[in-house]
Amino acid sequence: MSNIYLAAADGDLTSILGYLVADPNLIHAHDPNGYTVLHALASYNHLDILTKLVKEHGGDINIEDDDGDTPLFVVESVNAAKIVLELGGDLYHQNNEGLTAADYIEEDGDHPLVAAYLRSRMEPSTTHAGLRSATSNPIAQPSEDVSISVSAAQDLAEMLPPVDEALKRKIEELAGRQDFDSEDAQNELKNLVREAVQKHVLGEEEDRNVRSRN
């Protein structure tokens, strides 16, 4: 049986708007699992629809599910994280376990580049409760107590542009090592994650900012 949550997962804008015309309150309603339409759109990367609902239909980008997670907690790509932040997503919001979105995504381990990107947007001097150690570096190092999975490393390699074959090859080689879960290999991988964010996320943002000023 179709409902607004399934329509959101499918990116079916026509159906979503039809449900909202019938009942505007559905935009912030929770399904039996505590999820909302905005969470589903962020998770499934339907970013144009997410933007439309927030800007034109009063959607709260910081709405919480039953665990206190906002849509920022469920993004699975750096681009989705960027859009949610542009819409007013709160980097420092803590869920019921006292975790920020960066903490939560990092602990999950499936999207290390997203976690690293979110940390890079946090103020280095912050002392907000629940945040892990921040440094003076523009990109915070992934936490030492969190391991990155083989599949996450492989996904990271696939996300890199063709022009950076060297970095991609390093990550793929690490993912194939017998000692992948060792402290040394994990630290090396976390350094590569940091490098990827610096070169292909923050670097691209800086280039766009420079072009927009010219």
PLY file of the C-alpha trace (Angstrom):
ply
format ascii 1.0
element vertex 214
property float x
property float y
property float z
element edge 213
property int vertex1
property int vertex2
end_header
0.00 0.00 0.00
1.48 3.33 -1.04
1.95 6.20 1.40
3.88 9.44 1.55
6.93 7.72 3.04
7.19 5.24 0.18
6.64 8.07 -2.27
9.53 9.93 -0.63
11.79 6.89 -0.85
10.91 6.58 -4.55
11.36 10.30 -5.22
7.78 10.56 -6.47
7.18 14.31 -6.21
3.68 14.22 -7.71
2.46 11.72 -5.12
4.21 13.54 -2.28
2.53 16.82 -3.19
-0.81 15.05 -3.50
-0.51 13.71 0.04
0.50 17.14 1.34
-2.45 18.84 -0.34
-4.74 16.37 1.43
-2.93 16.79 4.76
-0.15 19.41 5.08
0.78 18.04 8.51
2.22 14.93 6.87
5.41 16.84 6.11
6.41 16.44 9.77
4.52 13.24 10.59
6.42 10.14 11.72
5.92 6.68 10.27
5.68 3.60 12.57
9.49 3.49 12.69
9.76 7.12 13.72
10.98 8.29 10.31
9.75 11.39 8.46
9.40 12.32 4.80
12.40 14.64 5.09
14.56 11.86 6.53
13.59 9.58 3.63
14.38 12.22 1.02
17.78 12.96 2.56
18.65 9.28 2.88
17.61 8.36 -0.67
19.35 11.42 -2.11
16.22 13.06 -3.53
17.74 16.45 -2.88
15.69 18.57 -5.29
12.48 17.38 -3.63
13.97 17.86 -0.16
14.90 21.42 -1.08
11.42 22.12 -2.45
9.67 20.83 0.67
11.89 22.86 2.98
11.76 26.10 0.97
8.19 26.00 -0.31
6.25 23.80 2.10
7.64 24.70 5.50
9.66 21.55 6.05
11.91 21.63 9.12
15.35 20.39 8.04
16.20 19.76 11.70
13.15 17.65 12.50
14.01 14.69 14.73
13.01 11.06 14.39
12.26 8.91 17.45
16.01 8.55 18.12
16.64 12.26 17.96
18.33 11.97 14.56
17.79 14.78 12.06
17.95 14.34 8.25
21.67 15.20 8.40
22.26 11.94 10.29
21.03 9.80 7.39
22.77 11.38 4.39
24.95 8.98 2.40
26.90 11.35 0.15
28.93 14.51 0.58
26.63 16.32 -1.83
23.60 15.42 0.28
25.40 16.66 3.38
26.17 19.94 1.61
22.55 20.45 0.59
21.22 19.72 4.07
23.69 22.18 5.58
22.74 24.81 2.99
19.11 24.32 4.00
20.01 25.06 7.62
20.94 21.64 8.97
22.49 21.86 12.44
26.00 20.37 12.55
26.02 20.42 16.33
22.64 18.84 17.01
22.90 15.79 19.27
20.61 12.78 19.13
19.28 10.87 22.14
22.69 9.22 22.58
24.53 12.52 22.61
26.02 12.01 19.14
26.32 14.62 16.41
25.73 13.64 12.79
29.50 13.44 12.27
29.82 11.12 15.28
26.91 8.97 14.17
28.02 8.56 10.56
31.60 7.97 11.61
30.63 5.23 14.07
28.47 3.57 11.42
31.61 3.35 9.26
29.91 3.08 5.86
30.44 6.67 4.72
33.80 7.90 6.05
34.07 10.69 3.49
30.74 12.14 4.64
31.82 12.00 8.29
35.15 13.63 7.47
33.40 16.35 5.48
31.02 17.14 8.35
33.94 17.36 10.77
35.72 19.71 8.38
32.77 22.12 8.66
32.91 22.25 12.45
34.70 25.05 14.26
38.09 23.75 15.48
37.71 25.58 18.79
34.29 24.21 19.64
33.78 22.56 23.02
30.18 21.53 22.41
29.30 18.53 24.59
29.35 15.26 22.73
31.87 16.36 20.11
35.05 14.39 19.88
38.43 16.10 20.05
38.70 18.95 17.56
42.07 20.10 16.27
43.54 23.20 14.70
43.61 21.39 11.36
41.05 22.48 8.75
39.93 18.84 8.55
39.56 16.86 11.76
41.16 13.44 11.68
38.67 10.53 11.79
38.44 9.24 15.36
40.98 6.64 16.39
38.38 4.40 18.02
36.34 4.01 14.82
37.24 1.48 12.14
36.49 1.87 8.44
35.13 -1.23 6.69
36.50 -2.76 3.49
33.27 -1.97 1.64
33.41 1.65 2.80
37.00 1.94 1.58
36.03 0.48 -1.80
33.08 2.87 -2.06
35.38 5.77 -1.27
37.75 4.75 -4.05
34.86 4.60 -6.53
33.75 8.11 -5.58
37.07 9.70 -6.53
37.32 11.41 -9.93
39.36 9.73 -12.69
42.03 12.43 -12.45
43.14 11.10 -9.07
44.05 7.55 -9.96
46.99 7.62 -7.53
44.82 8.24 -4.47
42.22 5.76 -5.71
44.91 3.11 -6.15
46.25 3.69 -2.63
42.81 3.17 -1.13
42.15 0.05 -3.22
45.53 -1.40 -2.21
44.75 -0.78 1.45
41.33 -2.44 1.10
43.02 -5.56 -0.29
45.62 -5.90 2.45
45.48 -8.82 4.88
46.13 -6.45 7.77
43.36 -4.03 6.73
41.93 -3.98 10.27
45.29 -3.31 11.91
45.95 0.01 13.61
48.59 1.02 11.06
46.39 0.26 8.05
43.39 2.02 9.59
45.45 5.10 10.39
46.80 5.15 6.85
43.27 4.89 5.46
42.03 7.71 7.69
44.83 9.90 6.40
43.70 9.11 2.84
40.12 10.01 3.75
41.37 13.34 5.04
43.36 13.87 1.84
40.32 13.05 -0.30
38.17 15.60 1.53
40.86 18.26 1.25
41.44 17.76 -2.48
38.05 16.82 -3.86
35.53 18.44 -1.51
36.96 21.51 0.15
39.26 22.23 -2.78
36.34 22.20 -5.23
34.31 24.44 -2.91
37.17 26.95 -2.75
37.50 26.93 -6.54
33.78 27.67 -6.92
34.00 30.49 -4.37
36.94 32.05 -6.22
35.10 31.85 -9.56
31.97 33.41 -8.05
34.00 36.37 -6.80
35.57 37.00 -10.20
0 1
1 2
2 3
3 4
4 5
5 6
6 7
7 8
8 9
9 10
10 11
11 12
12 13
13 14
14 15
15 16
16 17
17 18
18 19
19 20
20 21
21 22
22 23
23 24
24 25
25 26
26 27
27 28
28 29
29 30
30 31
31 32
32 33
33 34
34 35
35 36
36 37
37 38
38 39
39 40
40 41
41 42
42 43
43 44
44 45
45 46
46 47
47 48
48 49
49 50
50 51
51 52
52 53
53 54
54 55
55 56
56 57
57 58
58 59
59 60
60 61
61 62
62 63
63 64
64 65
65 66
66 67
67 68
68 69
69 70
70 71
71 72
72 73
73 74
74 75
75 76
76 77
77 78
78 79
79 80
80 81
81 82
82 83
83 84
84 85
85 86
86 87
87 88
88 89
89 90
90 91
91 92
92 93
93 94
94 95
95 96
96 97
97 98
98 99
99 100
100 101
101 102
102 103
103 104
104 105
105 106
106 107
107 108
108 109
109 110
110 111
111 112
112 113
113 114
114 115
115 116
116 117
117 118
118 119
119 120
120 121
121 122
122 123
123 124
124 125
125 126
126 127
127 128
128 129
129 130
130 131
131 132
132 133
133 134
134 135
135 136
136 137
137 138
138 139
139 140
140 141
141 142
142 143
143 144
144 145
145 146
146 147
147 148
148 149
149 150
150 151
151 152
152 153
153 154
154 155
155 156
156 157
157 158
158 159
159 160
160 161
161 162
162 163
163 164
164 165
165 166
166 167
167 168
168 169
169 170
170 171
171 172
172 173
173 174
174 175
175 176
176 177
177 178
178 179
179 180
180 181
181 182
182 183
183 184
184 185
185 186
186 187
187 188
188 189
189 190
190 191
191 192
192 193
193 194
194 195
195 196
196 197
197 198
198 199
199 200
200 201
201 202
202 203
203 204
204 205
205 206
206 207
207 208
208 209
209 210
210 211
211 212
212 213
